[in-house]
């Protein structure tokens, strides 16, 4: 019997809460557009249940479904800011701390021009 992925059955609390918030936001977007689960499911090519699972923040729902829902509601452009390296202050600080301050000379000098 295959072992279940703990990330899908019991994700870390912040992940779980973010998925639930995303699902609720997607449900609000759908309702504001006066779309049914069936309308959206047909548009992105999945089952009605899949949309319902995404709106509940089910961690086993594929990211492709979440992205397709954002696309269906014309919200996909907001994904450009997610994990944008220009906004990753911690990553930028770490990269700067490892940046070389001077060039290192290689062992042999190549006179082949």
PEZI-V56605 format. One line per field, one symbol per residue. phi: phi as a letter, one per 20 degrees, with the letter a starting at -180 (. if undefined). A space follows every 10 residues. Layout:
phi: ???
//
This chain:
phi: .ffffffeeb fggffgffff fffffffgff ffeldegfgf gffdmcfgff fgfffemffe fffffffffg ffeldfffff eflfgfdeff fffffffdff ebfdfffdee efe
//
